[in-house]
Amino acid sequence: MERTVVTCFHRTYLVANYLTSGLIAVSERGNETGRAPCIKVLEPGWNTIRILGICSGMGPVLSNPWGICIDADGDVLVADWGKQHCIVLYSSVGVGQSIVSQGLSSPRGLAVLPDGHLVVSDSKVFMLSVTFKYQFLIKMGGLGLFDLCLINLFY
């Protein structure tokens, strides 16, 4: 079996990709010595092309990224379990922004469905939150608690 080893990572945790573009997003966990958590975006040749979540001038600073995904436009979405329990969208062009900032207890994972809906797993309340098409909501100023359609999953 052939394998490729990609170096220059610190405490990797999650990985996401978008098959059509070949982009890969890798999360790194921070540590007690001051290294900040971030998301590194790699192009198909394994080179890092963007580092997200560490510079407030480029969007929200991440505190505990628990879920990541990449959409068809190359935008990276992150479920940040940190202080504000939010979903952050780092656009492929421009500055990142929080698009869901209310109504989440413990966002852990997320995915973009083929029709453009965003699905967020919320582990403390045992549910999936499905948004309306998030590209439209970004233009409307983000999501609030009542913009989420909740699907309860009972165990």
C-alpha positions in Angstrom: 0.0 0.0 0.0 1.3 3.4 -0.9 1.0 6.3 1.4 1.9 10.0 1.5 3.1 11.6 4.8 2.3 15.3 5.1 4.2 17.1 7.8 4.0 20.5 9.6 0.9 19.7 11.6 0.4 19.9 15.4 -2.2 17.8 17.2 -4.4 17.0 14.1 -7.9 16.1 14.9 -10.5 16.3 12.1 -10.3 16.1 8.4 -12.8 17.0 5.6 -12.6 17.2 1.9 -14.5 18.2 -1.2 -13.9 15.6 -3.9 -14.6 17.8 -6.9 -12.1 20.4 -6.0 -9.6 18.2 -4.1 -9.5 20.6 -1.2 -8.8 19.1 2.2 -9.4 20.8 5.6 -7.5 19.6 8.7 -8.2 20.8 12.2 -5.4 21.2 14.7 -6.1 21.3 18.4 -4.5 24.0 20.5 -2.4 23.3 23.6 -1.5 24.7 27.0 1.7 26.2 25.7 -0.1 28.8 23.7 -0.5 27.1 20.3 -3.9 28.1 19.0 -6.4 25.8 17.4 -6.9 26.3 13.7 -8.0 24.8 10.4 -5.5 24.3 7.6 -6.7 24.1 4.1 -4.6 22.0 1.6 -4.8 21.9 -2.1 -4.6 18.6 -4.0 -0.8 18.8 -4.0 -0.8 18.7 -0.2 0.4 22.3 0.2 -1.2 24.5 2.8 -3.0 27.3 1.1 -4.9 28.9 4.0 -4.8 28.8 7.8 -8.2 29.7 9.4 -9.3 30.7 12.9 -6.1 32.3 14.3 -6.3 35.9 13.1 -9.3 38.1 14.1 -8.7 40.2 11.1 -9.7 37.3 8.9 -12.8 36.2 10.8 -13.6 34.7 14.2 -10.8 33.1 16.2 -11.5 29.5 16.9 -11.4 28.1 20.5 -12.4 24.5 20.1 -13.3 23.3 16.5 -15.3 20.1 16.7 -16.7 19.8 13.2 -15.5 20.9 9.7 -16.8 20.6 6.2 -16.1 22.2 2.8 -18.9 23.3 0.4 -19.0 23.4 -3.4 -17.6 26.9 -3.5 -14.5 26.0 -1.4 -15.9 27.7 1.7 -14.9 26.0 5.0 -17.5 25.7 7.7 -16.5 25.0 11.3 -18.6 24.0 14.3 -16.8 25.7 17.2 -17.7 24.2 20.5 -15.8 27.0 22.4 -17.1 29.9 24.3 -20.0 30.8 22.0 -21.0 27.4 20.5 -21.3 28.7 16.9 -20.9 27.8 13.3 -18.3 29.8 11.4 -18.1 30.2 7.7 -14.7 31.0 6.3 -15.4 32.1 2.7 -13.0 31.1 0.0 -12.7 34.8 -0.7 -13.1 37.5 2.0 -13.4 37.4 5.7 -15.0 34.6 7.8 -18.1 35.2 9.8 -20.3 33.4 12.4 -23.5 32.3 10.7 -25.1 30.4 13.6 -24.6 32.0 16.9 -27.6 30.9 19.0 -29.5 27.8 19.7 -26.6 25.3 19.9 -25.6 23.5 23.1 -22.7 21.4 21.9 -22.1 21.5 18.1 -20.0 18.5 17.2 -20.2 17.8 13.5 -21.6 19.3 10.3 -22.1 18.7 6.7 -23.5 20.5 3.7 -26.2 18.6 1.8 -26.3 18.6 -2.0 -29.2 21.0 -2.0 -27.3 23.5 0.1 -28.7 22.9 3.5 -26.4 22.8 6.5 -26.7 19.9 9.0 -25.3 20.4 12.5 -25.2 17.6 15.1 -25.8 18.9 18.7 -24.6 16.2 21.1 -26.0 17.6 24.4 -29.6 17.8 23.2 -29.5 14.7 21.0 -30.6 16.4 17.8 -29.7 17.5 14.3 -30.3 21.1 13.3 -31.0 21.6 9.6 -30.8 25.2 8.4 -32.4 26.7 5.4 -29.9 27.2 2.5 -27.1 29.0 4.3 -25.8 31.0 1.4 -29.1 33.0 1.5 -29.0 33.4 5.2 -25.5 34.8 5.2 -26.7 37.7 3.1 -29.6 38.2 5.6 -27.2 38.6 8.5 -26.8 35.0 9.8 -29.0 32.6 11.7 -30.8 32.9 15.0 -32.4 30.4 17.2 -35.7 30.4 15.2 -34.0 29.9 11.8 -33.1 26.3 12.7 -35.4 23.4 11.9 -34.8 20.8 14.7 -35.0 17.1 14.2 -35.0 15.2 17.5 -33.2 11.9 17.6 -34.2 9.7 20.5 -31.9 6.9 21.7 
